[in-house]
């Protein structure tokens, strides 16, 4: 095992379970576009994750290192989410 040093300080994990992916077809694309537009591609890594078993709250994302879980996320929420992430630097 070896430690990876070329990682981003922030990670957004997007649930790709059947319900979440059905409800958020363009969520990943919206995050990717918004991050690129703001020049933050090297600051935030987008990761797809398997079902989180939080289907009633879907679509679900998790933001690390803040350990913030958000449900019912829509494409229209993306700018606000990114604004909130960069209000304070990660610990």
C-alpha positions in Angstrom: 0.0 0.0 0.0 1.2 3.5 -0.7 -0.2 6.9 0.1 -1.4 9.0 -2.8 -0.2 12.6 -2.8 -1.8 13.9 -6.0 -5.3 14.2 -4.6 -7.7 17.1 -4.4 -8.5 18.8 -1.1 -12.2 18.3 -1.7 -14.2 15.3 -2.9 -17.8 15.2 -3.9 -19.2 11.7 -4.0 -22.4 11.3 -6.0 -24.7 8.3 -5.4 -25.2 6.2 -8.5 -27.8 3.9 -7.1 -30.8 3.1 -9.3 -33.1 5.7 -7.7 -30.5 8.5 -7.3 -29.2 8.1 -10.8 -32.7 8.1 -12.3 -33.5 11.4 -10.4 -30.2 13.1 -11.2 -29.2 12.3 -14.8 -27.3 15.6 -15.2 -26.0 16.2 -11.7 -22.5 15.0 -12.3 -22.3 16.9 -15.5 -23.6 20.1 -13.8 -21.0 19.8 -11.0 -18.2 19.2 -13.6 -19.3 22.2 -15.7 -19.6 24.5 -12.7 -16.2 23.5 -11.3 -14.6 24.0 -14.6 -16.2 27.4 -15.1 -15.0 28.5 -11.7 -11.4 27.2 -12.2 -11.8 24.6 -9.4 -11.2 21.4 -11.3 -7.9 20.8 -9.4 -9.6 21.5 -6.1 -12.5 19.1 -6.3 -12.6 15.5 -7.4 -16.0 14.1 -8.4 -16.5 10.4 -7.5 -19.4 8.1 -8.3 -20.4 5.8 -5.4 -22.7 2.8 -5.1 -26.1 3.0 -3.5 -25.9 4.6 0.0 -29.3 3.1 1.0 -30.7 6.6 1.5 -33.2 6.2 -1.4 -35.9 8.2 0.3 -33.6 11.2 0.4 -32.2 10.8 -3.2 -30.3 12.0 -5.0 -27.6 11.9 -2.4 -24.1 13.4 -2.4 -21.4 13.4 0.2 -18.7 16.1 0.5 -15.4 15.3 2.0 -13.4 16.3 4.1 -16.4 18.1 5.7 -18.3 14.8 6.0 -21.4 16.6 4.8 -24.2 14.5 3.4 -26.9 16.2 1.3 -30.1 14.7 0.0 -32.7 15.7 -2.6 -29.9 17.5 -4.5 -30.9 19.0 -7.8 -28.9 20.6 -10.6 -30.1 24.0 -9.5 -28.5 23.4 -6.1 -25.0 23.0 -7.5 -23.8 26.7 -7.5 -25.0 27.1 -3.9 -23.2 23.9 -2.8 -20.0 25.0 -4.3 -20.3 28.5 -2.8 -20.8 26.9 0.7 -17.8 24.5 0.2 -15.4 27.4 -0.5 -16.8 29.7 2.2 -14.2 28.0 4.5 -11.1 25.9 3.7 -11.1 22.2 4.5 -9.6 21.2 7.8 
